[in-house]
């Protein structure tokens, strides 16, 4: 096995070891601890389900989106060694199991652009109470 392949496998393993896949109710409860208003919880839960299936390590290499909310490296975070973008963050920090920073960045994006900043909002615009039903 080449050393490049070995390093790539180790990096993937470390990323997965620090990742978490939430269930919808756990996610809905968690984001409230980071200050998300209750009236937004169902929409955020819907967006996270459609963007990443609640997977904190989700990366879309085609679009450059990272983490549970699929935050764009084009505008909001940096893939270099220095934090950057609108959230002044490293994109890689949105790929671990701590979603407090992801949520803060998502709230910043929401404050500037609203929910339509996420293309998946098309599935979450309307009655999404089912996303938090029973939670």
Secondary structure, 3 states (H helix, E strand, C coil): CCHHHHHHHHHHHHHHHCCCECCHHHHHHHHHHCCCCHHHHHHHHHHHHHHHCCECCCEECCCCEECCCCEECCCCCECCCCCECCCCEEHHHHHCCCCHHHHHHHHHHHHHHCHHHCHHHHHCCCCCHHHCCCC
